[in-house]
Amino acid sequence: MRRGSSTISLSAGLRAKLHALPKPDLPLGELDPFVRLAERIDAASAIPGDDRQWLHGRLKDLKDQWGSRPKGLPEGVVHGDAWVGNVARTEAGPMLLDFERASFGPPGVGSRVDRSEAHHDRRGVCGGVRRVLRDLRR
């Protein structure tokens, strides 16, 4: 599959359709945007100890903010790992793949951007969640 803005647009369009669906009669859990982040921070061998400590502190702050987000905001089906690599082009049209982390929660949180689509720095590890929390406050 070719990557590029057209695939990114397809991914965004498919996510929007998914988010608009009513809550299905399936055992979908509540969204956890921080799944396995602490383990990934610990496993990253190139992160110096002081940066690792900073990342764990930032992760704790973001989890606290997530827990105190306003209630009653729109929720929907969230893919959990939506990125261009999980979009297949088929004769019937584009399809989302890999629903292993599907859950119910605020749309937009279950999206991610891969390395080819964004510049990463140490703040970027949790930056996406921080942006979503900021948007939820508006």
Salt bridges, closest charged atoms under 4 A:
GLU30 OE2 - ARG69 NH2 3.85
ASP42 OD1 - HIS56 NE2 2.70
ASP51 OD1 - ARG122 NH1 2.37
ASP64 OD2 - LYS60 NZ 2.86
ASP81 OD1 - ARG112 NE 2.75
ASP114 OD2 - ARG3 NH1 2.02
ASP121 OD2 - ARG123 NH2 3.10
ASP135 OD1 - ARG138 NH1 3.56
